[in-house]
Amino acid sequence: MTIKTMYIYNVTINVEEIIHDQWLDWMQQEYIPAMLATGKFSKALLTKVIVEEEMGGVTYSVQYTTDSKATLQRYEQEDAEQLYQKSNRFAGQFLSFTTELKTISEQEA
């Protein structure tokens, strides 16, 4: 079983319920398309984290797939700050953290 090594830039975001609907629409219509438009990611997967948050809010994970660590580093150097600035309209109403993942294997039934 061989697999093409892929890297995933995972962003986990907890969004306050008061802005949830507006934020979710913005993510799908503006932010994720802008991330993909950088040309550094081949796809994005938006998922809802199924957990009751002690702090409240709704939690999502967005996984952006890229071909290499070098491409991910180029994104961080060339695009990350400008794209993050787009979220200023929701400043103080969400918390986020990023994780970099490397695909080891993939299996299907």
Backbone as XML, in Angstrom:
<?xml version="1.0"?>
<chain id="A" units="angstrom">
  <residue number="1" name="MET">
    <atom name="N" x="0.849" y="-1.176" z="0.000"/>
    <atom name="CA" x="0.000" y="0.000" z="0.000"/>
    <atom name="C" x="0.891" y="1.235" z="0.000"/>
  </residue>
  <residue number="2" name="THR">
    <atom name="N" x="0.859" y="1.966" z="-1.077"/>
    <atom name="CA" x="1.603" y="3.219" z="-1.132"/>
    <atom name="C" x="0.612" y="4.368" z="-1.219"/>
  </residue>
  <residue number="3" name="ILE">
    <atom name="N" x="1.035" y="5.453" z="-0.674"/>
    <atom name="CA" x="0.177" y="6.640" z="-0.676"/>
    <atom name="C" x="1.043" y="7.847" z="-0.989"/>
  </residue>
  <residue number="4" name="LYS">
    <atom name="N" x="0.512" y="8.725" z="-1.780"/>
    <atom name="CA" x="1.198" y="9.984" z="-2.053"/>
    <atom name="C" x="1.162" y="10.807" z="-0.772"/>
  </residue>
  <residue number="5" name="THR">
    <atom name="N" x="2.321" y="11.237" z="-0.323"/>
    <atom name="CA" x="2.375" y="12.033" z="0.896"/>
    <atom name="C" x="1.675" y="13.369" z="0.669"/>
  </residue>
  <residue number="6" name="MET">
    <atom name="N" x="0.758" y="13.657" z="1.564"/>
    <atom name="CA" x="0.035" y="14.917" z="1.514"/>
    <atom name="C" x="0.155" y="15.571" z="2.882"/>
  </residue>
  <residue number="7" name="TYR">
    <atom name="N" x="0.010" y="16.854" z="2.895"/>
    <atom name="CA" x="0.012" y="17.604" z="4.144"/>
    <atom name="C" x="-1.351" y="18.250" z="4.313"/>
  </residue>
  <residue number="8" name="ILE">
    <atom name="N" x="-1.804" y="18.290" z="5.547"/>
    <atom name="CA" x="-3.087" y="18.904" z="5.852"/>
    <atom name="C" x="-2.850" y="20.033" z="6.848"/>
  </residue>
  <residue number="9" name="TYR">
    <atom name="N" x="-3.334" y="21.195" z="6.489"/>
    <atom name="CA" x="-3.299" y="22.359" z="7.366"/>
    <atom name="C" x="-4.664" y="22.406" z="8.019"/>
  </residue>
  <residue number="10" name="ASN">
    <atom name="N" x="-4.738" y="22.004" z="9.279"/>
    <atom name="CA" x="-5.998" y="21.910" z="10.001"/>
    <atom name="C" x="-6.190" y="23.156" z="10.863"/>
  </residue>
  <residue number="11" name="VAL">
    <atom name="N" x="-7.330" y="23.784" z="10.716"/>
    <atom name="CA" x="-7.672" y="24.947" z="11.531"/>
    <atom name="C" x="-8.930" y="24.590" z="12.322"/>
  </residue>
  <residue number="12" name="THR">
    <atom name="N" x="-8.819" y="24.617" z="13.644"/>
    <atom name="CA" x="-9.958" y="24.350" z="14.515"/>
    <atom name="C" x="-10.442" y="25.682" z="15.065"/>
  </residue>
  <residue number="13" name="ILE">
    <atom name="N" x="-11.737" y="25.936" z="14.922"/>
    <atom name="CA" x="-12.300" y="27.239" z="15.280"/>
    <atom name="C" x="-13.529" y="27.044" z="16.162"/>
  </residue>
  <residue number="14" name="ASN">
    <atom name="N" x="-13.566" y="27.752" z="17.296"/>
    <atom name="CA" x="-14.763" y="27.794" z="18.126"/>
    <atom name="C" x="-15.387" y="29.172" z="17.922"/>
  </residue>
  <residue number="15" name="VAL">
    <atom name="N" x="-16.642" y="29.176" z="17.481"/>
    <atom name="CA" x="-17.337" y="30.404" z="17.103"/>
    <atom name="C" x="-18.480" y="30.670" z="18.081"/>
  </residue>
  <residue number="16" name="GLU">
    <atom name="N" x="-18.599" y="31.899" z="18.532"/>
    <atom name="CA" x="-19.715" y="32.261" z="19.407"/>
    <atom name="C" x="-21.030" y="32.066" z="18.665"/>
  </residue>
  <residue number="17" name="GLU">
    <atom name="N" x="-22.019" y="31.570" z="19.381"/>
    <atom name="CA" x="-23.303" y="31.258" z="18.748"/>
    <atom name="C" x="-23.979" y="32.488" z="18.150"/>
  </residue>
  <residue number="18" name="ILE">
    <atom name="N" x="-23.763" y="33.663" z="18.718"/>
    <atom name="CA" x="-24.421" y="34.882" z="18.237"/>
    <atom name="C" x="-24.024" y="35.225" z="16.791"/>
  </residue>
  <residue number="19" name="ILE">
    <atom name="N" x="-22.836" y="34.835" z="16.356"/>
    <atom name="CA" x="-22.396" y="35.125" z="14.985"/>
    <atom name="C" x="-22.317" y="33.871" z="14.131"/>
  </residue>
  <residue number="20" name="HIS">
    <atom name="N" x="-22.689" y="32.741" z="14.688"/>
    <atom name="CA" x="-22.491" y="31.451" z="14.029"/>
    <atom name="C" x="-22.976" y="31.408" z="12.581"/>
  </residue>
  <residue number="21" name="ASP">
    <atom name="N" x="-24.230" y="31.742" z="12.338"/>
    <atom name="CA" x="-24.787" y="31.623" z="10.987"/>
    <atom name="C" x="-24.062" y="32.525" z="9.995"/>
  </residue>
  <residue number="22" name="GLN">
    <atom name="N" x="-23.809" y="33.753" z="10.401"/>
    <atom name="CA" x="-23.105" y="34.708" z="9.535"/>
    <atom name="C" x="-21.681" y="34.218" z="9.263"/>
  </residue>
  <residue number="23" name="TRP">
    <atom name="N" x="-21.002" y="33.733" z="10.305"/>
    <atom name="CA" x="-19.632" y="33.243" z="10.164"/>
    <atom name="C" x="-19.576" y="32.027" z="9.239"/>
  </residue>
  <residue number="24" name="LEU">
    <atom name="N" x="-20.499" y="31.073" z="9.413"/>
    <atom name="CA" x="-20.499" y="29.860" z="8.597"/>
    <atom name="C" x="-20.715" y="30.190" z="7.125"/>
  </residue>
  <residue number="25" name="ASP">
    <atom name="N" x="-21.623" y="31.094" z="6.843"/>
    <atom name="CA" x="-21.856" y="31.516" z="5.460"/>
    <atom name="C" x="-20.601" y="32.181" z="4.895"/>
  </residue>
  <residue number="26" name="TRP">
    <atom name="N" x="-19.992" y="33.056" z="5.669"/>
    <atom name="CA" x="-18.765" y="33.749" z="5.249"/>
    <atom name="C" x="-17.646" y="32.754" z="4.974"/>
  </residue>
  <residue number="27" name="MET">
    <atom name="N" x="-17.488" y="31.764" z="5.846"/>
    <atom name="CA" x="-16.440" y="30.753" z="5.646"/>
    <atom name="C" x="-16.626" y="30.033" z="4.318"/>
  </residue>
  <residue number="28" name="GLN">
    <atom name="N" x="-17.858" y="29.623" z="4.042"/>
    <atom name="CA" x="-18.120" y="28.825" z="2.845"/>
    <atom name="C" x="-18.110" y="29.654" z="1.563"/>
  </residue>
  <residue number="29" name="GLN">
    <atom name="N" x="-18.568" y="30.887" z="1.656"/>
    <atom name="CA" x="-18.696" y="31.718" z="0.458"/>
    <atom name="C" x="-17.464" y="32.572" z="0.164"/>
  </residue>
  <residue number="30" name="GLU">
    <atom name="N" x="-16.707" y="32.940" z="1.209"/>
    <atom name="CA" x="-15.585" y="33.866" z="1.011"/>
    <atom name="C" x="-14.234" y="33.297" z="1.447"/>
  </residue>
  <residue number="31" name="TYR">
    <atom name="N" x="-14.142" y="32.869" z="2.704"/>
    <atom name="CA" x="-12.825" y="32.537" z="3.239"/>
    <atom name="C" x="-12.220" y="31.276" z="2.622"/>
  </residue>
  <residue number="32" name="ILE">
    <atom name="N" x="-12.979" y="30.188" z="2.610"/>
    <atom name="CA" x="-12.434" y="28.948" z="2.044"/>
    <atom name="C" x="-12.110" y="29.136" z="0.558"/>
  </residue>
  <residue number="33" name="PRO">
    <atom name="N" x="-12.983" y="29.758" z="-0.239"/>
    <atom name="CA" x="-12.600" y="30.012" z="-1.638"/>
    <atom name="C" x="-11.323" y="30.862" z="-1.762"/>
  </residue>
  <residue number="34" name="ALA">
    <atom name="N" x="-11.125" y="31.822" z="-0.864"/>
    <atom name="CA" x="-9.903" y="32.638" z="-0.898"/>
    <atom name="C" x="-8.673" y="31.791" z="-0.574"/>
  </residue>
  <residue number="35" name="MET">
    <atom name="N" x="-8.812" y="30.875" z="0.372"/>
    <atom name="CA" x="-7.700" y="29.964" z="0.689"/>
    <atom name="C" x="-7.345" y="29.119" z="-0.535"/>
  </residue>
  <residue number="36" name="LEU">
    <atom name="N" x="-8.354" y="28.559" z="-1.178"/>
    <atom name="CA" x="-8.109" y="27.722" z="-2.354"/>
    <atom name="C" x="-7.548" y="28.550" z="-3.517"/>
  </residue>
  <residue number="37" name="ALA">
    <atom name="N" x="-7.941" y="29.815" z="-3.600"/>
    <atom name="CA" x="-7.471" y="30.687" z="-4.682"/>
    <atom name="C" x="-5.988" y="31.011" z="-4.581"/>
  </residue>
  <residue number="38" name="THR">
    <atom name="N" x="-5.369" y="30.755" z="-3.427"/>
    <atom name="CA" x="-3.922" y="30.963" z="-3.323"/>
    <atom name="C" x="-3.161" y="29.991" z="-4.221"/>
  </residue>
  <residue number="39" name="GLY">
    <atom name="N" x="-3.820" y="28.907" z="-4.615"/>
    <atom name="CA" x="-3.174" y="27.899" z="-5.451"/>
    <atom name="C" x="-2.299" y="26.939" z="-4.665"/>
  </residue>
  <residue number="40" name="LYS">
    <atom name="N" x="-2.311" y="27.073" z="-3.359"/>
    <atom name="CA" x="-1.433" y="26.244" z="-2.532"/>
    <atom name="C" x="-2.152" y="25.051" z="-1.909"/>
  </residue>
  <residue number="41" name="PHE">
    <atom name="N" x="-3.462" y="24.980" z="-2.068"/>
    <atom name="CA" x="-4.238" y="23.883" z="-1.506"/>
    <atom name="C" x="-5.098" y="23.262" z="-2.606"/>
  </residue>
  <residue number="42" name="SER">
    <atom name="N" x="-5.212" y="21.941" z="-2.576"/>
    <atom name="CA" x="-5.983" y="21.247" z="-3.606"/>
    <atom name="C" x="-7.437" y="21.043" z="-3.213"/>
  </residue>
  <residue number="43" name="LYS">
    <atom name="N" x="-7.723" y="21.041" z="-1.917"/>
    <atom name="CA" x="-9.110" y="20.914" z="-1.473"/>
    <atom name="C" x="-9.235" y="21.368" z="-0.030"/>
  </residue>
  <residue number="44" name="ALA">
    <atom name="N" x="-10.489" y="21.579" z="0.370"/>
    <atom name="CA" x="-10.785" y="21.973" z="1.751"/>
    <atom name="C" x="-11.968" y="21.144" z="2.226"/>
  </residue>
  <residue number="45" name="LEU">
    <atom name="N" x="-11.882" y="20.669" z="3.448"/>
    <atom name="CA" x="-12.955" y="19.902" z="4.061"/>
    <atom name="C" x="-13.385" y="20.624" z="5.324"/>
  </residue>
  <residue number="46" name="LEU">
    <atom name="N" x="-14.643" y="21.072" z="5.362"/>
    <atom name="CA" x="-15.194" y="21.769" z="6.523"/>
    <atom name="C" x="-16.039" y="20.772" z="7.305"/>
  </residue>
  <residue number="47" name="THR">
    <atom name="N" x="-15.705" y="20.588" z="8.582"/>
    <atom name="CA" x="-16.448" y="19.653" z="9.424"/>
    <atom name="C" x="-16.842" y="20.329" z="10.729"/>
  </residue>
  <residue number="48" name="LYS">
    <atom name="N" x="-17.945" y="19.872" z="11.280"/>
    <atom name="CA" x="-18.394" y="20.354" z="12.582"/>
    <atom name="C" x="-17.911" y="19.359" z="13.631"/>
  </residue>
  <residue number="49" name="VAL">
    <atom name="N" x="-17.303" y="19.869" z="14.677"/>
    <atom name="CA" x="-16.842" y="19.017" z="15.773"/>
    <atom name="C" x="-18.055" y="18.693" z="16.641"/>
  </residue>
  <residue number="50" name="ILE">
    <atom name="N" x="-18.312" y="17.415" z="16.816"/>
    <atom name="CA" x="-19.487" y="16.973" z="17.561"/>
    <atom name="C" x="-19.096" y="16.790" z="19.025"/>
  </residue>
  <residue number="51" name="VAL">
    <atom name="N" x="-19.152" y="17.877" z="19.743"/>
    <atom name="CA" x="-18.814" y="17.870" z="21.165"/>
    <atom name="C" x="-19.523" y="19.055" z="21.818"/>
  </residue>
  <residue number="52" name="GLU">
    <atom name="N" x="-19.946" y="18.859" z="23.028"/>
    <atom name="CA" x="-20.560" y="19.944" z="23.795"/>
    <atom name="C" x="-19.420" y="20.745" z="24.431"/>
  </residue>
  <residue number="53" name="GLU">
    <atom name="N" x="-19.226" y="21.963" z="23.989"/>
    <atom name="CA" x="-18.134" y="22.785" z="24.497"/>
    <atom name="C" x="-18.482" y="23.374" z="25.853"/>
  </residue>
  <residue number="54" name="GLU">
    <atom name="N" x="-17.586" y="23.199" z="26.807"/>
    <atom name="CA" x="-17.774" y="23.768" z="28.135"/>
    <atom name="C" x="-17.872" y="25.284" z="28.073"/>
  </residue>
  <residue number="55" name="MET">
    <atom name="N" x="-17.080" y="25.875" z="27.162"/>
    <atom name="CA" x="-17.055" y="27.335" z="27.040"/>
    <atom name="C" x="-18.174" y="27.854" z="26.154"/>
  </residue>
  <residue number="56" name="GLY">
    <atom name="N" x="-18.974" y="26.948" z="25.578"/>
    <atom name="CA" x="-20.043" y="27.358" z="24.690"/>
    <atom name="C" x="-19.553" y="27.495" z="23.262"/>
  </residue>
  <residue number="57" name="GLY">
    <atom name="N" x="-20.392" y="28.015" z="22.424"/>
    <atom name="CA" x="-20.040" y="28.187" z="21.027"/>
    <atom name="C" x="-20.159" y="26.900" z="20.235"/>
  </residue>
  <residue number="58" name="VAL">
    <atom name="N" x="-19.819" y="27.003" z="18.961"/>
    <atom name="CA" x="-19.856" y="25.880" z="18.039"/>
    <atom name="C" x="-18.445" y="25.724" z="17.479"/>
  </residue>
  <residue number="59" name="THR">
    <atom name="N" x="-17.961" y="24.482" z="17.406"/>
    <atom name="CA" x="-16.593" y="24.237" z="16.963"/>
    <atom name="C" x="-16.571" y="23.551" z="15.602"/>
  </residue>
  <residue number="60" name="TYR">
    <atom name="N" x="-15.673" y="24.039" z="14.749"/>
    <atom name="CA" x="-15.474" y="23.489" z="13.402"/>
    <atom name="C" x="-14.001" y="23.180" z="13.185"/>
  </residue>
  <residue number="61" name="SER">
    <atom name="N" x="-13.763" y="22.294" z="12.237"/>
    <atom name="CA" x="-12.415" y="22.010" z="11.767"/>
    <atom name="C" x="-12.431" y="22.182" z="10.254"/>
  </residue>
  <residue number="62" name="VAL">
    <atom name="N" x="-11.453" y="22.906" z="9.735"/>
    <atom name="CA" x="-11.292" y="23.026" z="8.289"/>
    <atom name="C" x="-9.940" y="22.422" z="7.955"/>
  </residue>
  <residue number="63" name="GLN">
    <atom name="N" x="-9.949" y="21.449" z="7.062"/>
    <atom name="CA" x="-8.716" y="20.786" z="6.663"/>
    <atom name="C" x="-8.403" y="21.137" z="5.216"/>
  </residue>
  <residue number="64" name="TYR">
    <atom name="N" x="-7.291" y="21.853" z="5.044"/>
    <atom name="CA" x="-6.832" y="22.256" z="3.718"/>
    <atom name="C" x="-5.702" y="21.309" z="3.317"/>
  </residue>
  <residue number="65" name="THR">
    <atom name="N" x="-5.852" y="20.626" z="2.189"/>
    <atom name="CA" x="-4.871" y="19.660" z="1.729"/>
    <atom name="C" x="-3.885" y="20.325" z="0.775"/>
  </residue>
  <residue number="66" name="THR">
    <atom name="N" x="-2.597" y="20.038" z="0.999"/>
    <atom name="CA" x="-1.546" y="20.578" z="0.141"/>
    <atom name="C" x="-0.550" y="19.468" z="-0.177"/>
  </residue>
  <residue number="67" name="ASP">
    <atom name="N" x="0.321" y="19.709" z="-1.141"/>
    <atom name="CA" x="1.200" y="18.648" z="-1.631"/>
    <atom name="C" x="2.508" y="18.480" z="-0.866"/>
  </residue>
  <residue number="68" name="SER">
    <atom name="N" x="2.928" y="19.503" z="-0.126"/>
    <atom name="CA" x="4.234" y="19.385" z="0.534"/>
    <atom name="C" x="4.374" y="20.381" z="1.686"/>
  </residue>
  <residue number="69" name="LYS">
    <atom name="N" x="5.318" y="20.101" z="2.524"/>
    <atom name="CA" x="5.650" y="21.006" z="3.628"/>
    <atom name="C" x="6.129" y="22.343" z="3.053"/>
  </residue>
  <residue number="70" name="ALA">
    <atom name="N" x="6.873" y="22.283" z="1.960"/>
    <atom name="CA" x="7.388" y="23.511" z="1.334"/>
    <atom name="C" x="6.234" y="24.406" z="0.855"/>
  </residue>
  <residue number="71" name="THR">
    <atom name="N" x="5.206" y="23.821" z="0.269"/>
    <atom name="CA" x="4.048" y="24.596" z="-0.184"/>
    <atom name="C" x="3.332" y="25.216" z="1.006"/>
  </residue>
  <residue number="72" name="LEU">
    <atom name="N" x="3.210" y="24.446" z="2.069"/>
    <atom name="CA" x="2.576" y="24.968" z="3.283"/>
    <atom name="C" x="3.382" y="26.137" z="3.854"/>
  </residue>
  <residue number="73" name="GLN">
    <atom name="N" x="4.695" y="26.028" z="3.844"/>
    <atom name="CA" x="5.542" y="27.119" z="4.327"/>
    <atom name="C" x="5.401" y="28.352" z="3.442"/>
  </residue>
  <residue number="74" name="ARG">
    <atom name="N" x="5.288" y="28.135" z="2.123"/>
    <atom name="CA" x="5.070" y="29.279" z="1.219"/>
    <atom name="C" x="3.758" y="29.962" z="1.535"/>
  </residue>
  <residue number="75" name="TYR">
    <atom name="N" x="2.704" y="29.183" z="1.817"/>
    <atom name="CA" x="1.422" y="29.774" z="2.201"/>
    <atom name="C" x="1.605" y="30.646" z="3.443"/>
  </residue>
  <residue number="76" name="GLU">
    <atom name="N" x="2.297" y="30.110" z="4.443"/>
    <atom name="CA" x="2.488" y="30.850" z="5.697"/>
    <atom name="C" x="3.267" y="32.134" z="5.473"/>
  </residue>
  <residue number="77" name="GLN">
    <atom name="N" x="4.242" y="32.122" z="4.573"/>
    <atom name="CA" x="5.059" y="33.310" z="4.299"/>
    <atom name="C" x="4.345" y="34.318" z="3.400"/>
  </residue>
  <residue number="78" name="GLU">
    <atom name="N" x="3.609" y="33.837" z="2.417"/>
    <atom name="CA" x="3.061" y="34.709" z="1.381"/>
    <atom name="C" x="1.597" y="35.110" z="1.583"/>
  </residue>
  <residue number="79" name="ASP">
    <atom name="N" x="0.800" y="34.262" z="2.235"/>
    <atom name="CA" x="-0.638" y="34.479" z="2.232"/>
    <atom name="C" x="-1.307" y="34.520" z="3.607"/>
  </residue>
  <residue number="80" name="ALA">
    <atom name="N" x="-0.745" y="33.847" z="4.589"/>
    <atom name="CA" x="-1.439" y="33.627" z="5.868"/>
    <atom name="C" x="-1.887" y="34.926" z="6.540"/>
  </residue>
  <residue number="81" name="GLU">
    <atom name="N" x="-1.015" y="35.878" z="6.652"/>
    <atom name="CA" x="-1.353" y="37.119" z="7.361"/>
    <atom name="C" x="-2.494" y="37.865" z="6.670"/>
  </residue>
  <residue number="82" name="GLN">
    <atom name="N" x="-2.409" y="37.988" z="5.358"/>
    <atom name="CA" x="-3.447" y="38.695" z="4.606"/>
    <atom name="C" x="-4.798" y="37.986" z="4.743"/>
  </residue>
  <residue number="83" name="LEU">
    <atom name="N" x="-4.796" y="36.670" z="4.669"/>
    <atom name="CA" x="-6.056" y="35.936" z="4.797"/>
    <atom name="C" x="-6.594" y="36.012" z="6.214"/>
  </residue>
  <residue number="84" name="TYR">
    <atom name="N" x="-5.711" y="35.932" z="7.200"/>
    <atom name="CA" x="-6.176" y="36.020" z="8.577"/>
    <atom name="C" x="-6.839" y="37.375" z="8.848"/>
  </residue>
  <residue number="85" name="GLN">
    <atom name="N" x="-6.331" y="38.416" z="8.223"/>
    <atom name="CA" x="-6.900" y="39.763" z="8.389"/>
    <atom name="C" x="-8.371" y="39.807" z="7.968"/>
  </residue>
  <residue number="86" name="LYS">
    <atom name="N" x="-8.746" y="38.947" z="7.030"/>
    <atom name="CA" x="-10.139" y="38.912" z="6.579"/>
    <atom name="C" x="-11.095" y="38.540" z="7.708"/>
  </residue>
  <residue number="87" name="SER">
    <atom name="N" x="-10.587" y="37.833" z="8.714"/>
    <atom name="CA" x="-11.446" y="37.408" z="9.824"/>
    <atom name="C" x="-11.634" y="38.499" z="10.871"/>
  </residue>
  <residue number="88" name="ASN">
    <atom name="N" x="-11.009" y="39.661" z="10.672"/>
    <atom name="CA" x="-11.128" y="40.757" z="11.643"/>
    <atom name="C" x="-12.573" y="41.182" z="11.882"/>
  </residue>
  <residue number="89" name="ARG">
    <atom name="N" x="-13.430" y="40.951" z="10.911"/>
    <atom name="CA" x="-14.840" y="41.327" z="11.089"/>
    <atom name="C" x="-15.500" y="40.541" z="12.217"/>
  </residue>
  <residue number="90" name="PHE">
    <atom name="N" x="-14.875" y="39.410" z="12.619"/>
    <atom name="CA" x="-15.390" y="38.593" z="13.715"/>
    <atom name="C" x="-14.466" y="38.632" z="14.933"/>
  </residue>
  <residue number="91" name="ALA">
    <atom name="N" x="-13.600" y="39.625" z="14.985"/>
    <atom name="CA" x="-12.602" y="39.719" z="16.064"/>
    <atom name="C" x="-13.250" y="39.613" z="17.436"/>
  </residue>
  <residue number="92" name="GLY">
    <atom name="N" x="-12.649" y="38.802" z="18.296"/>
    <atom name="CA" x="-13.119" y="38.641" z="19.656"/>
    <atom name="C" x="-14.314" y="37.705" z="19.796"/>
  </residue>
  <residue number="93" name="GLN">
    <atom name="N" x="-14.785" y="37.166" z="18.681"/>
    <atom name="CA" x="-15.967" y="36.307" z="18.726"/>
    <atom name="C" x="-15.667" y="34.866" z="18.313"/>
  </residue>
  <residue number="94" name="PHE">
    <atom name="N" x="-14.395" y="34.548" z="18.171"/>
    <atom name="CA" x="-14.002" y="33.183" z="17.866"/>
    <atom name="C" x="-12.592" y="32.943" z="18.401"/>
  </residue>
  <residue number="95" name="LEU">
    <atom name="N" x="-12.285" y="31.681" z="18.614"/>
    <atom name="CA" x="-10.941" y="31.246" z="18.990"/>
    <atom name="C" x="-10.516" y="30.215" z="17.968"/>
  </residue>
  <residue number="96" name="SER">
    <atom name="N" x="-9.234" y="30.213" z="17.593"/>
    <atom name="CA" x="-8.786" y="29.214" z="16.634"/>
    <atom name="C" x="-7.358" y="28.791" z="16.931"/>
  </residue>
  <residue number="97" name="PHE">
    <atom name="N" x="-7.029" y="27.592" z="16.470"/>
    <atom name="CA" x="-5.642" y="27.129" z="16.510"/>
    <atom name="C" x="-5.413" y="26.243" z="15.295"/>
  </residue>
  <residue number="98" name="THR">
    <atom name="N" x="-4.160" y="26.156" z="14.889"/>
    <atom name="CA" x="-3.818" y="25.380" z="13.706"/>
    <atom name="C" x="-2.969" y="24.174" z="14.086"/>
  </residue>
  <residue number="99" name="THR">
    <atom name="N" x="-3.067" y="23.149" z="13.258"/>
    <atom name="CA" x="-2.268" y="21.946" z="13.400"/>
    <atom name="C" x="-1.833" y="21.527" z="12.006"/>
  </residue>
  <residue number="100" name="GLU">
    <atom name="N" x="-0.569" y="21.154" z="11.858"/>
    <atom name="CA" x="-0.098" y="20.630" z="10.586"/>
    <atom name="C" x="-0.047" y="19.112" z="10.687"/>
  </residue>
  <residue number="101" name="LEU">
    <atom name="N" x="-0.640" y="18.439" z="9.692"/>
    <atom name="CA" x="-0.705" y="16.985" z="9.682"/>
    <atom name="C" x="-0.043" y="16.447" z="8.422"/>
  </residue>
  <residue number="102" name="LYS">
    <atom name="N" x="0.582" y="15.292" z="8.539"/>
    <atom name="CA" x="1.195" y="14.623" z="7.397"/>
    <atom name="C" x="0.505" y="13.279" z="7.231"/>
  </residue>
  <residue number="103" name="THR">
    <atom name="N" x="0.015" y="12.998" z="6.020"/>
    <atom name="CA" x="-0.656" y="11.741" z="5.741"/>
    <atom name="C" x="0.364" y="10.604" z="5.782"/>
  </residue>
  <residue number="104" name="ILE">
    <atom name="N" x="0.055" y="9.561" z="6.560"/>
    <atom name="CA" x="0.910" y="8.388" z="6.657"/>
    <atom name="C" x="0.348" y="7.261" z="5.799"/>
  </residue>
  <residue number="105" name="SER">
    <atom name="N" x="-0.924" y="6.975" z="5.940"/>
    <atom name="CA" x="-1.570" y="5.958" z="5.108"/>
    <atom name="C" x="-3.039" y="6.265" z="4.985"/>
  </residue>
  <residue number="106" name="GLU">
    <atom name="N" x="-3.641" y="5.654" z="3.981"/>
    <atom name="CA" x="-5.059" y="5.835" z="3.732"/>
    <atom name="C" x="-5.618" y="4.482" z="3.315"/>
  </residue>
  <residue number="107" name="GLN">
    <atom name="N" x="-6.709" y="4.094" z="3.941"/>
    <atom name="CA" x="-7.331" y="2.806" z="3.648"/>
    <atom name="C" x="-8.811" y="3.005" z="3.413"/>
  </residue>
  <residue number="108" name="GLU">
    <atom name="N" x="-9.348" y="2.219" z="2.555"/>
    <atom name="CA" x="-10.786" y="2.277" z="2.275"/>
    <atom name="C" x="-11.370" y="0.886" z="2.410"/>
  </residue>
  <residue number="109" name="ALA">
    <atom name="N" x="-12.640" y="0.814" z="2.724"/>
    <atom name="CA" x="-13.316" y="-0.489" z="2.870"/>
    <atom name="C" x="-13.548" y="-1.107" z="1.509"/>
  </residue>
</chain>
